[in-house]
Every structure is written in structure tokens, then in C-alpha cells.
Amino acid sequence: YSLDGIAYPEVTPKQKVTPKDVASSTSPYSWTVPSGAIGETVYFKVYRVLDPPVNIASTTPLKIYNLTLNALPAILRVGNNQDVVWVKTGSFLTPSAELKVLVASDGVNFTSEITNPVARPTGSSFTWNSIPDSYRSDIVKVRVEWQGSTNIKVDSPTIAIKPKVDLTAPDGGGPYNAAAALSVNFTHTGRVTDTFKILY
């Protein structure tokens, strides 16, 4: 491949399909795109290994983009805020600069958009405010999807969304009377059916 349609170097990192002597019967060839082949003007050339002048090159450049997602915490807490951060390689400007963030509570069906459809992010991050209890699951995945071409997307590894609990009292202090009952107070964000164990 080439990034200018002129030079097709075979250098390190190799700018070629590997292995280069692909039998004609294997067309189409499944190519894992290397980082060096990401850009706005990617061209391909196919040539006969034993006779390089026998070749054909693409005349129209391809646009190859990449989208990666920064790691999320293994556990998110109901009611908390969470930044979803991604990295774009490519312009990501046309036909749309918007990105959609979706959540699959079952880890499979990304039917819930958590971004605002009328004001989706165009940069490299989105803050998920006050995570709802309705997304609670141990097999959650988050997806970032470019709206300029929805086949360009990235999914997070499996994470969990769990209820949140905060100890309000006692939190240090004292001294306390060992002969008297000690009141332990906490707040939680979740469901009325949630139960908790108090340990010391």
C-alpha cells in the first residue's frame, strides 16, 4: 500500500500485504490494517511477485480511520459520573463529525444511546452524568460509534454497574462508649430491595 499513490516501499514497518505472494485464488484477501496505513489517501497495488511490472494500482484513494477507547473502570457506581474518552486517528469531519455513545446492559444489544441525539460530542470525550440504576448489570459494554460511517466503532471490555454506598457515621472520631449501642449510618444509591452487610 501507499500513502501518496506513488511510492510503495517495502520497508519496516512493511508497507505491503503479508504474505506478499498471495495466490490469485485467495482473492479477496483479508488484511489487518497496520497503524501506518491509516490516513486520508491510502492506495493499493497488486502485482505479480515473479514479474512486478505486471500490476494494477487503485486510482482513487481510500480513507482509513481508526477509533480506540480508553480503559474504563471495571466497576461503575449508580449515581456517579464517568468520563468516556476515545482517540481518533483520521479527520472524522465529513460527512459528520458527531460520535454516538451507547450502552449494552446485556453486553450485546447496543440499543441505549446515552449521548444527546441533538448535541452529540464531536471531540474526544463524553461525560456520562448520574449513571442510572436501570443500567445495572455485571456484563455491561460501552460503544463509541462515528456517525460519519457507523462501521467505525469501538466497544469497551465488559464492565459492571453496581449500586453505590457511602458511610456517613461514624467515620473516625470518638471516643465511643463500648457499653452503649453505636449507630452506623450510611446512604446508598440503588434500589429499595438492595441489602447490605456491616462488618468491622
C-alpha positions, 0 to 999 in steps of 0.5 A: 500500500501507499500513502501518496499513490506513488511510492510503495516501499517495502520497508519496516514497518512493511508497507505491503500485504503479508504474505506478499505472494498471495495466490490469485485464488485467495482473492479477496484477501483479508488484511489487518490494517497496520497503524501506518496505513491509516490516513486520508489517501491510502492506495493499493497495488497488486502485482505479480511477485515473479514479474512486478511490472505486471500490476494494477494500482487503485486510482482513487484513494481510500480513507482509513480511520481508526477509533480506540477507547480508553480503559474504563473502570471495571466497576461503575457506581449508580449515581456517579459520573464517568468520563468516556474518552476515545482517540481518533486517528483520521479527520472524522469531519465529513460527512459528520463529525458527531460520535454516538455513545451507547450502552449494552446492559446485556453486553450485546444489544447496543440499543441505549444511546446515552449521548444527546441525539441533538448535541452529540460530542464531536471531540474526544470525550463524553461525560456520562452524568448520574449513571442510572440504576436501570443500567445495572448489570455485571456484563455491561459494554460501552460503544463509541460509534462515528456517525460519519460511517457507523462501521467505525466503532469501538466497544469497551471490555465488559464492565459492571454497574453496581449500586453505590454506598457511602458511610456517613457515621461514624467515620473516625472520631470518638471516643465511643462508649463500648457499653452503649449501642453505636449507630452506623449510618450510611446512604446508598444509591440503588434500589429499595430491595438492595441489602447490605452487610456491616462488618468491622 
